[in-house]
Amino acid sequence: RKFWKYVGVFGIFTNVAVAAYYCYIESWTISYVFHSLTGTFNGMTQGEVSGFYDKYLDVRSSTTGIPYEAVVFYVVCLILNTYILSRGLHGVEKAAKIGVPLLLVFGGFLGIRSLTMGSSMATAEFPDANSIAGLNFLWKPAFDSLANPTVWLNAAGQIFFTLSVGMGTIHCYAAYVKSKDDIALNAMSAGWMNEFVEVVLGSLIVIPLAAGFFGVDWLKENAGFGMAFRTMPYMFEQWGGVLSALAGMMWFGLLFFAGITSSLAMGTPWMGFMRDEFGYSRNKGAMSFGLIVLLMGLPTVLIYNFATNGTVNSFVFNEYDYWAGTVSLVVFALAETILFVWVFGLTKGWKEINDGGDIRVPDFYKPIIKWITPLLLLAVFIGSLITPEGNDWVNAFQNGWVLDNGSIIKTIANAGLKEQIATATDPAEISRLENQLLYTNAARVLLVLLFAGISLTVYRAYAKRIKEGRA
C-alpha cells in the first residue's frame, strides 16, 4: 500500500541504528575474553579493574599497546558479523547452534557458583556480603514505579528488543517459514527459552555475585551500566588460578554469544530487503550493512565520556539507545499491531497463525491484540510524550501541566541540558555541558539522516516495482 510501506522504514532503521551501538558493546566482550585468557586482570584491585574499563573505552589510551584499541575490536566484531551474514541464514543458524548451547552451559556454571557462594566471600571490609541477599535485592518489587510511564516505555523497549518485536526481524525470519509450520508452538518455545536465559540465568549471575563479594549496600551505590565489566573480572580473580581465567572466558564468552545472535538478526531485514528489491547478493548485502553500521557506530566509539563520579555518559550512545532502542520500537510495535488487526485482518491473521499447528492460540487473545495492546502502547507513548514534572499526574491535572525534563517533548528540546548550562557557573562545567549538547544534536542529525536515507531507499524500491509492474 502506498502509505503503509513506509511503516517498514522503522524496522530497518531500528535494526541499523541499534546495531551501530550494540556491536560496540559486543566488541567489549571479545576484548574481555582476550584479557581474561592473557591474565591482564591478575592481581588487580576492584578499583583497578574499574579503571581498566574506563581506560579501554578511552580511545586515546590503550590496554594492549594497540592504538585505538576499542576501534580495532569494534571493527573485528563487525567483520565477524559481516562474514556470518554473508553466509546467509545458514551462517546465522550455525552461529546460533554453537552459541546458544554454550550460553546455557556457561550461564548454568556461573549461576550455580553464585548460588553456592552464599557469604563465603565476606571480608572485614564487606562483612555483609552474601549472594542470596543479592537475589532478594533484585526481586523485591517497587510497585510505586508502575505509575511512571517512562518505566513502562523502557520496559516495553526492553521486552520488544529482546524478543525482536518492533524491529522487523521476526517478519524477515517469518518469510522462510513453511505454510504448515507450527507458528504458535515455535513462538512460545522461542519466547520461553529467551526469558529463561534472560530472567532466570541472568538474575543468577551479576547481581548475586556482586552482592556475594561486596554486599547489597555497595551494589546499590555502584549498580548501573557497565557494572559487569567493572566488577566481574575482579570477582573471578578471587577464585584464583585457572578457574578465574576459565570463569572470565565463560562469562564474557556468554555475553558475546548472546550478543552476536542478536546482532546477526539485526542485519537480516536489511539484507532481505536489498535482495528482494535491488537484487543484492548475500556478500553485497552483508557488506553494505556492515559499512552503514560502521559509519553510524564510529561516533559511539570515538566519543565516549565519563562523568566526575566515573559513570559512563556517552552522549551519542545514549541518543541512539533512546530513540532507536526504545522510542522507535514502541512506535513500530504500535504500527505493527494496527497493520495486523485492521489492515491485514485479525480473522485472516488468526487463520495464518493456527494453520498447521499442533496447538491453537486461544480466541481470548483476539480482544487483547485488537484493543488492549494498541491502546496500552498508545497510552505508554502519550504518557512518555507529556510526562508531568516529577511524574505527579494528580498535581498536573489540578494545578496546570508542567512537562518533566524526561518527557519526550522536553527531551527533543534538550530542556534539561539547557537548564544545566544556564545555571552552571564553572567555566569547565559549562564547556562540558555545551560539548554534550553539541554531541547530542549531532547524534540526532545522524539518526535523522539514516531514517531519511532508508525512507528514500524504500521510495526507490516502490518506484522500481511500479516500473516493473510488480506494485
C-alpha positions as CSV (number, residue, x, y, z in Angstrom):
1,R,0.0,0.0,0.0
2,K,1.1,3.5,-0.9
3,F,1.4,4.8,2.7
4,W,1.9,1.7,4.8
5,K,5.1,0.7,3.1
6,Y,6.8,3.5,5.0
7,V,6.0,1.9,8.3
8,G,8.6,-0.7,7.4
9,V,11.2,2.1,7.4
10,F,11.0,2.0,11.2
11,G,12.0,-1.7,11.2
12,I,15.1,-1.3,9.0
13,F,16.0,2.0,10.8
14,T,15.8,0.4,14.2
15,N,17.9,-2.6,13.3
16,V,20.7,-0.5,11.7
17,A,20.8,2.2,14.5
18,V,20.7,-0.3,17.3
19,A,23.4,-2.5,15.7
20,A,25.6,0.6,15.5
21,Y,26.0,0.8,19.3
22,Y,25.1,-2.8,20.1
23,C,28.0,-4.2,18.2
24,Y,30.2,-1.8,20.2
25,I,29.1,-3.5,23.4
26,E,29.6,-6.8,21.7
27,S,33.2,-5.9,20.9
28,W,33.8,-5.2,24.6
29,T,33.1,-8.9,25.3
30,I,35.6,-10.0,22.7
31,S,38.3,-7.8,24.3
32,Y,37.5,-9.0,27.8
33,V,37.7,-12.7,26.7
34,F,41.2,-11.9,25.4
35,H,42.2,-10.1,28.6
36,S,40.8,-12.9,30.8
37,L,42.8,-15.5,28.9
38,T,46.0,-13.5,28.9
39,G,45.8,-12.8,32.6
40,T,45.5,-9.0,32.3
41,F,43.4,-8.8,35.5
42,N,45.7,-10.9,37.7
43,G,46.4,-9.1,41.0
44,M,44.2,-6.1,40.2
45,T,42.1,-4.5,42.9
46,Q,38.4,-3.7,42.2
47,G,39.3,-0.1,41.7
48,E,42.0,-1.0,39.2
49,V,39.6,-3.3,37.3
50,S,37.1,-0.4,37.1
51,G,39.8,1.9,35.9
52,F,40.8,-0.6,33.3
53,Y,37.2,-0.3,31.9
54,D,37.5,3.5,31.7
55,K,40.9,3.2,30.1
56,Y,39.7,0.7,27.5
57,L,36.8,2.9,26.4
58,D,39.0,6.0,26.1
59,V,40.3,5.6,22.5
60,R,43.2,7.9,23.4
61,S,44.8,5.2,25.6
62,S,45.4,1.5,25.2
63,T,45.4,-1.5,27.4
64,T,47.3,-3.7,24.9
65,G,49.6,-1.2,23.2
66,I,47.4,-1.3,20.1
67,P,46.5,2.3,19.1
68,Y,42.7,3.0,19.2
69,E,42.2,-0.5,20.7
70,A,38.5,0.0,21.2
71,V,38.1,0.8,17.5
72,V,40.1,-2.2,16.5
73,F,37.9,-4.6,18.5
74,Y,34.8,-2.9,17.2
75,V,35.9,-3.4,13.6
76,V,36.8,-7.1,14.4
77,C,33.3,-7.6,15.7
78,L,31.8,-6.0,12.6
79,I,33.9,-8.2,10.4
80,L,32.7,-11.3,12.2
81,N,29.1,-10.2,11.9
82,T,29.5,-9.3,8.2
83,Y,31.2,-12.6,7.4
84,I,28.5,-14.7,9.1
85,L,25.7,-12.7,7.4
86,S,27.4,-13.2,4.1
87,R,26.8,-16.9,4.6
88,G,23.1,-16.3,4.6
89,L,20.6,-17.9,7.1
90,H,22.8,-21.0,7.2
91,G,25.5,-18.8,8.7
92,V,23.1,-17.4,11.3
93,E,21.9,-20.9,12.0
94,K,25.4,-22.3,12.6
95,A,26.3,-19.4,14.9
96,A,23.1,-20.0,16.9
97,K,23.6,-23.7,17.1
98,I,27.1,-23.1,18.6
99,G,26.3,-20.0,20.6
100,V,23.0,-21.0,22.4
101,P,24.2,-24.3,23.9
102,L,27.5,-22.7,25.1
103,L,25.4,-19.8,26.5
104,L,23.4,-22.3,28.6
105,V,26.5,-24.2,29.7
106,F,28.4,-21.0,30.7
107,G,25.3,-19.5,32.4
108,G,24.5,-22.6,34.3
109,F,28.0,-22.9,35.7
110,L,28.2,-19.3,36.8
111,G,24.6,-19.4,38.2
112,I,25.4,-22.5,40.3
113,R,28.6,-20.9,41.5
114,S,26.8,-17.7,42.6
115,L,24.1,-19.6,44.4
116,T,26.5,-21.8,46.3
117,M,28.8,-18.9,47.3
118,G,26.5,-17.5,49.9
119,S,28.5,-15.4,52.4
120,S,31.8,-17.4,51.9
121,M,33.5,-14.3,50.3
122,A,32.6,-11.9,53.1
123,T,35.5,-9.9,54.4
124,A,36.2,-7.4,57.1
125,E,35.7,-4.6,54.6
126,F,32.4,-6.2,53.3
127,P,31.1,-8.2,56.3
128,D,27.5,-8.4,54.9
129,A,28.5,-9.8,51.6
130,N,26.0,-12.5,50.6
131,S,25.0,-13.7,47.2
132,I,21.5,-14.7,48.4
133,A,20.9,-11.1,49.6
134,G,21.6,-10.1,46.0
135,L,18.7,-12.2,44.8
136,N,16.4,-10.6,47.4
137,F,17.5,-7.1,46.3
138,L,16.9,-8.0,42.6
139,W,13.5,-9.5,43.1
140,K,12.0,-7.1,45.6
141,P,9.2,-5.3,43.7
142,A,8.9,-1.5,43.6
143,F,5.2,-1.0,43.0
144,D,5.3,2.8,43.0
145,S,7.3,2.7,39.8
146,L,4.3,1.2,38.0
147,A,2.7,4.7,37.9
148,N,5.6,6.1,35.8
149,P,5.0,5.9,32.0
150,T,8.8,6.3,31.4
151,V,9.3,3.0,33.3
152,W,6.6,1.4,31.0
153,L,8.3,2.9,27.9
154,N,11.7,1.5,28.9
155,A,10.1,-1.9,29.9
156,A,8.3,-2.1,26.5
157,G,11.5,-1.2,24.7
158,Q,13.4,-3.9,26.6
159,I,10.9,-6.7,26.0
160,F,10.4,-5.7,22.4
161,F,14.1,-5.6,21.8
162,T,14.8,-9.0,23.5
163,L,12.0,-10.7,21.5
164,S,12.8,-8.8,18.3
165,V,9.4,-7.2,18.3
166,G,9.1,-3.8,16.8
167,M,12.3,-4.3,14.7
168,G,11.1,-6.2,11.6
169,T,13.4,-9.1,12.4
170,I,10.6,-11.6,13.0
171,H,8.9,-10.6,9.8
172,C,12.1,-11.4,7.9
173,Y,12.5,-14.8,9.5
174,A,8.8,-15.5,9.0
175,A,9.3,-15.2,5.3
176,Y,11.3,-18.5,5.5
177,V,8.6,-20.3,7.5
178,K,6.8,-23.1,5.6
179,S,3.0,-22.8,5.2
180,K,2.3,-25.7,7.6
181,D,4.9,-24.9,10.3
182,D,3.6,-24.6,13.8
183,I,3.9,-20.8,14.3
184,A,2.3,-20.8,17.8
185,L,4.5,-23.5,19.2
186,N,7.7,-22.1,17.7
187,A,6.8,-18.6,19.0
188,M,6.1,-19.8,22.5
189,S,9.2,-22.0,22.6
190,A,11.4,-19.1,21.5
191,G,9.8,-16.7,24.0
192,W,10.1,-19.1,26.9
193,M,13.7,-20.0,26.2
194,N,14.6,-16.4,25.7
195,E,13.1,-15.4,29.1
196,F,14.6,-18.4,30.8
197,V,18.1,-17.3,29.8
198,E,17.5,-13.6,30.3
199,V,15.5,-13.7,33.5
200,V,16.4,-16.9,35.3
201,L,20.1,-17.4,34.3
202,G,20.7,-13.6,34.0
203,S,19.4,-12.9,37.5
204,L,21.6,-15.6,39.0
205,I,24.9,-14.1,37.9
206,V,25.9,-10.4,38.0
207,I,23.8,-9.1,40.9
208,P,24.1,-12.1,43.2
209,L,27.9,-12.4,42.5
210,A,28.4,-8.7,43.2
211,A,26.4,-8.9,46.4
212,G,28.4,-12.0,47.3
213,F,31.6,-10.1,47.2
214,F,30.7,-6.6,48.2
215,G,27.3,-6.6,49.8
216,V,24.0,-5.0,48.9
217,D,24.9,-1.5,50.1
218,W,27.8,-1.4,47.7
219,L,25.6,-2.8,45.0
220,K,23.1,0.0,45.4
221,E,25.8,2.6,45.1
222,N,27.6,1.1,42.1
223,A,24.8,-0.6,40.1
224,G,24.4,0.7,36.6
225,F,25.5,0.4,33.0
226,G,28.9,-1.3,32.7
227,M,28.9,-2.8,36.2
228,A,29.6,-6.3,34.9
229,F,32.8,-5.0,33.1
230,R,33.8,-3.0,36.2
231,T,33.4,-5.8,38.7
232,M,33.2,-9.3,37.2
233,P,36.9,-9.7,36.3
234,Y,37.9,-8.8,39.9
235,M,35.4,-11.3,41.4
236,F,36.6,-14.0,39.1
237,E,40.2,-13.3,40.2
238,Q,39.3,-14.1,43.8
239,W,38.7,-17.7,42.7
240,G,42.3,-17.9,41.7
241,G,44.4,-19.6,39.0
242,V,42.9,-21.5,36.1
243,L,39.4,-21.2,37.5
244,S,39.5,-17.4,37.3
245,A,40.6,-17.4,33.7
246,L,38.1,-20.0,32.8
247,A,35.3,-18.1,34.5
248,G,36.2,-14.9,32.8
249,M,36.3,-16.6,29.4
250,M,33.0,-18.2,30.1
251,W,31.2,-15.1,31.3
252,F,32.3,-12.8,28.6
253,G,32.0,-15.6,26.1
254,L,28.4,-16.0,27.2
255,L,27.8,-12.3,26.6
256,F,29.4,-12.5,23.2
257,F,27.4,-15.4,22.0
258,A,24.2,-13.8,23.4
259,G,25.1,-10.6,21.6
260,I,26.1,-12.0,18.2
261,T,22.9,-14.0,17.8
262,S,21.1,-10.7,18.2
263,S,23.3,-8.6,16.0
264,L,23.1,-11.1,13.2
265,A,19.3,-11.0,13.4
266,M,19.5,-7.2,13.1
267,G,21.3,-7.5,9.7
268,T,18.8,-9.9,8.2
269,P,16.0,-7.5,7.4
270,W,18.3,-5.1,5.6
271,M,19.8,-8.0,3.6
272,G,16.4,-9.4,2.8
273,F,15.0,-6.0,1.6
274,M,18.0,-5.2,-0.6
275,R,18.0,-8.7,-2.1
276,D,14.3,-8.7,-2.9
277,E,14.1,-5.1,-4.2
278,F,17.5,-4.4,-5.7
279,G,18.9,-7.9,-6.4
280,Y,21.8,-7.7,-3.9
281,S,23.8,-10.8,-3.4
282,R,24.5,-12.1,0.1
283,N,28.0,-10.7,0.0
284,K,26.9,-7.3,-1.2
285,G,24.0,-7.1,1.3
286,A,26.3,-8.1,4.2
287,M,29.0,-5.6,3.1
288,S,26.5,-2.8,2.7
289,F,25.0,-3.5,6.2
290,G,28.5,-3.6,7.8
291,L,29.6,-0.4,6.2
292,I,26.5,1.5,7.3
293,V,26.8,0.2,10.8
294,L,30.5,1.1,10.9
295,L,29.8,4.7,9.8
296,M,26.9,5.1,12.3
297,G,28.8,3.3,15.0
298,L,32.2,5.0,14.9
299,P,30.9,8.1,16.7
300,T,29.8,5.9,19.6
301,V,33.3,4.5,19.9
302,L,35.2,7.8,19.4
303,I,33.0,10.0,21.6
304,Y,32.8,8.2,25.0
305,N,32.9,10.4,28.0
306,F,32.8,9.9,31.8
307,A,31.1,11.9,34.5
308,T,33.1,13.0,37.5
309,N,31.8,10.0,39.5
310,G,33.2,7.6,37.0
311,T,29.9,6.6,35.4
312,V,29.6,6.2,31.7
313,N,27.9,9.2,30.0
314,S,28.1,8.5,26.2
315,F,26.1,11.2,24.5
316,V,25.9,9.6,21.1
317,F,25.4,6.1,22.5
318,N,22.6,7.3,24.8
319,E,20.8,9.1,21.9
320,Y,21.0,6.0,19.7
321,D,19.7,3.8,22.5
322,Y,16.8,6.2,23.5
323,W,15.5,7.0,20.0
324,A,16.2,3.7,18.2
325,G,16.3,1.2,21.0
326,T,13.3,2.5,22.9
327,V,11.0,5.0,21.3
328,S,11.2,3.6,17.7
329,L,10.5,0.1,19.0
330,V,7.3,1.2,20.7
331,V,6.1,3.3,17.7
332,F,6.8,0.4,15.2
333,A,5.1,-2.2,17.5
334,L,2.0,0.0,17.7
335,A,2.0,0.3,13.9
336,E,2.5,-3.4,13.5
337,T,-0.5,-4.1,15.7
338,I,-2.7,-1.8,13.7
339,L,-1.5,-3.3,10.5
340,F,-2.1,-6.9,11.7
341,V,-5.6,-6.2,13.1
342,W,-7.0,-3.5,10.9
343,V,-5.2,-3.8,7.6
344,F,-4.3,-7.4,7.2
345,G,-7.3,-8.5,9.2
346,L,-7.5,-10.3,12.5
347,T,-9.5,-13.2,11.2
348,K,-7.2,-13.8,8.3
349,G,-4.1,-13.4,10.6
350,W,-5.6,-15.9,13.1
351,K,-6.0,-18.5,10.4
352,E,-2.4,-18.0,9.3
353,I,-1.1,-18.4,12.9
354,N,-3.1,-21.6,13.6
355,D,-2.7,-23.2,10.2
356,G,-0.8,-26.5,10.5
357,G,-0.2,-26.0,14.3
358,D,-0.4,-28.7,16.9
359,I,-1.7,-26.2,19.4
360,R,-4.0,-23.2,18.8
361,V,-3.8,-19.7,20.1
362,P,-6.9,-19.3,22.4
363,D,-9.5,-16.9,21.0
364,F,-9.5,-14.8,24.1
365,Y,-6.2,-13.3,22.8
366,K,-8.2,-11.7,20.0
367,P,-9.6,-8.8,22.0
368,I,-6.3,-8.4,23.7
369,I,-4.5,-7.9,20.4
370,K,-7.3,-5.9,18.9
371,W,-8.0,-3.4,21.7
372,I,-5.8,-3.8,24.8
373,T,-2.4,-4.0,23.1
374,P,-2.7,-0.9,20.8
375,L,-4.5,1.1,23.5
376,L,-1.8,0.3,26.1
377,L,1.0,1.0,23.7
378,L,-0.6,4.3,22.7
379,A,-1.1,5.2,26.4
380,V,2.5,4.4,27.2
381,F,3.7,6.5,24.3
382,I,1.5,9.5,25.0
383,G,2.3,9.3,28.7
384,S,6.0,9.4,27.9
385,L,5.4,12.2,25.5
386,I,3.8,14.5,28.0
387,T,5.1,13.2,31.4
388,P,4.4,15.9,34.0
389,E,7.1,17.3,36.3
390,G,8.1,14.8,38.9
391,N,5.7,12.3,37.4
392,D,3.0,13.9,39.5
393,W,-0.1,13.4,37.4
394,V,-2.6,14.4,40.1
395,N,-0.9,17.8,40.6
396,A,-0.7,18.3,36.8
397,F,-4.4,17.9,36.4
398,Q,-5.2,20.0,39.4
399,N,-2.7,22.9,39.1
400,G,-1.6,23.0,35.5
401,W,0.6,20.9,33.3
402,V,4.4,21.4,33.5
403,L,6.3,18.9,31.5
404,D,9.1,16.9,33.1
405,N,12.6,17.1,31.6
406,G,12.4,13.4,31.0
407,S,9.4,13.6,28.8
408,I,9.9,13.0,25.1
409,I,8.9,16.6,24.2
410,K,11.3,18.1,26.7
411,T,14.0,15.6,25.6
412,I,13.7,16.7,22.0
413,A,14.1,20.3,23.1
414,N,17.1,19.4,25.3
415,A,15.4,21.3,28.1
416,G,17.2,19.7,31.0
417,L,20.6,20.1,29.4
418,K,19.9,23.8,28.6
419,E,18.8,24.4,32.2
420,Q,22.1,22.9,33.4
421,I,24.1,25.2,31.1
422,A,22.1,28.3,32.2
423,T,22.7,27.6,35.9
424,A,26.3,26.4,35.7
425,T,29.0,28.8,36.9
426,D,32.2,26.8,36.5
427,P,33.7,27.5,33.0
428,A,34.9,23.9,32.7
429,E,31.4,22.6,33.6
430,I,29.8,24.9,31.1
431,S,32.2,23.8,28.4
432,R,31.5,20.1,29.2
433,L,27.7,20.7,29.0
434,E,28.0,22.6,25.8
435,N,30.0,19.8,24.3
436,Q,27.4,17.4,25.5
437,L,24.7,19.5,23.7
438,L,26.7,19.5,20.5
439,Y,27.3,15.7,20.5
440,T,23.6,15.1,21.4
441,N,22.4,17.1,18.5
442,A,25.0,15.6,16.2
443,A,23.8,12.1,17.1
444,R,20.2,13.1,16.3
445,V,21.3,14.5,13.0
446,L,22.9,11.2,12.1
447,L,19.7,9.3,13.1
448,V,17.5,11.6,11.0
449,L,19.9,11.2,8.0
450,L,19.7,7.4,8.5
451,F,15.9,7.4,8.7
452,A,15.7,9.7,5.6
453,G,18.1,7.6,3.7
454,I,16.2,4.4,4.4
455,S,12.9,6.2,3.5
456,L,14.4,7.3,0.2
457,T,15.6,3.7,-0.5
458,V,12.0,2.4,0.2
459,Y,10.6,5.0,-2.2
460,R,13.1,4.0,-4.9
461,A,12.1,0.3,-4.3
462,Y,8.4,1.2,-4.7
463,A,9.1,3.2,-7.9
464,K,11.1,0.3,-9.2
465,R,8.2,-2.0,-8.5
466,I,5.8,0.3,-10.4
467,K,8.1,0.5,-13.4
468,E,8.4,-3.3,-13.5
469,G,4.7,-3.8,-13.0
470,R,5.1,-5.5,-9.6
471,A,3.3,-2.9,-7.4
